[in-house]
Amino acid sequence: MPSTFPASLRMLQTLYDYFWWERLWLPVNLTWADLEDRDGRVYAKASDLYITLPLALLFLIIRYFFELYVATPLAALLNIKEKTRLRAPPNAILEHFYLTSGKQPKQAEVELLSRQSGLSGRQVERWFRRRRNQDRPSLLKKFREASWRFTFYLIAFIAGMAVIVDKPWFYDMKKVWEGYPIQSTIPSQYWYYMIELSFYWSLLFSIASDVKRKDFKEQIIHHVATIILISFSWFANYIRAGTLIMALHDSSDYLLESAKMFNYAGWKNTCNNIFIVFAIVFIITRLVILPFWILHCTLVYPLELYPAFFGYYFFNCMMGVLQLLHIFWAYLILRMAHKFITGKLVEDERSDREETESSEGEEAAVGGGAKSRPLANGHPVLSNNHRKND
């Protein structure tokens, strides 16, 4: 053991040295020594990113109190209430199947479970329906989560614009690479980066307990790719491009979350109008500005200054991953927009619809006013003329 321990350390040191090899992350003829602080100029360092992990935990604490003392009272003002859900009665046989084999048994499996449990086929189906509904997030949980994200994205967008709007590279993207990589940072850029990265770490930490949608896997890929991109762009000094990319993404996210909030509150017309604005902003920023301005800036302009290197390919590959995700989400958005045009019910394409048993009186709203209405996304479907003045 004593002889293998130093060997392991040497191997780790070799991997560490190779990971931080200048030829991977910096253009030719440049080293990390060129990015050391001097003459009052401060440069980005990988060690700056350590603070984002404790800040992410702080975000989770702030979120808890925000949802408790801000989002929950706001939900009460908007008359968003929890529904009472009938729980599936304890049944070891059905529970074991639910956890190990699937949440939606086929007809042959229903018949087998009926014989094993001594229940009728209809009772087995009802048990699974109730059990699935138990696992679905409540309307209040969805509203609180959307409120938190709306608040952050709105503040982040305003702050991000304040950071970049007076910079010359906001108007002339060739200036993004002027003097690269010997570009010093300023405090506003530092905090913008640290707060954005910390927030995405917090989303990744809480993703298991957050509302799960149909694009759950894509969300994980998005969070991981975003964390990698923000981290790389910081320590490789792609900061000017990074601030543009972060502000561009924040420009539409708060609109989506606000539409969700009004959707959960039952303000259908307001939700629809905000969603239309969101769809327009999303398409313009993610499918026009990002690929034809930002990606052009990161793919073409650097090659005018130095030969391509690994960091150049790595950054643009991660940008490509994000662009593919944007195309996927744009498809979902356009499907929803089509429902607007055709007058069909509009709901979040990524959401899981709650199953109801209203014909048997098995679901009732706490407030009593919505129990006879069909449900979508866990809340009453409203007619098109609901709250015309909202």
Secondary structure as GFF3:
##gff-version 3
##sequence-region A 1 390
A	DSSP	alpha_helix	4	19	.	.	.	ID=ss1
A	DSSP	alpha_helix	22	25	.	.	.	ID=ss2
A	DSSP	three_ten_helix	32	35	.	.	.	ID=ss3
A	DSSP	three_ten_helix	46	51	.	.	.	ID=ss4
A	DSSP	alpha_helix	52	66	.	.	.	ID=ss5
A	DSSP	pi_helix	67	71	.	.	.	ID=ss6
A	DSSP	alpha_helix	72	77	.	.	.	ID=ss7
A	DSSP	beta_strand	83	85	.	.	.	ID=ss8
A	DSSP	alpha_helix	92	100	.	.	.	ID=ss9
A	DSSP	alpha_helix	107	117	.	.	.	ID=ss10
A	DSSP	alpha_helix	121	135	.	.	.	ID=ss11
A	DSSP	alpha_helix	139	164	.	.	.	ID=ss12
A	DSSP	three_ten_helix	168	170	.	.	.	ID=ss13
A	DSSP	three_ten_helix	173	177	.	.	.	ID=ss14
A	DSSP	alpha_helix	187	206	.	.	.	ID=ss15
A	DSSP	alpha_helix	216	235	.	.	.	ID=ss16
A	DSSP	alpha_helix	239	265	.	.	.	ID=ss17
A	DSSP	alpha_helix	268	284	.	.	.	ID=ss18
A	DSSP	pi_helix	285	294	.	.	.	ID=ss19
A	DSSP	alpha_helix	295	299	.	.	.	ID=ss20
A	DSSP	three_ten_helix	301	304	.	.	.	ID=ss21
A	DSSP	alpha_helix	310	342	.	.	.	ID=ss22
A	DSSP	three_ten_helix	358	360	.	.	.	ID=ss23
A	DSSP	beta_strand	363	365	.	.	.	ID=ss24
A	DSSP	beta_strand	375	376	.	.	.	ID=ss25
A	DSSP	beta_strand	379	380	.	.	.	ID=ss26
###
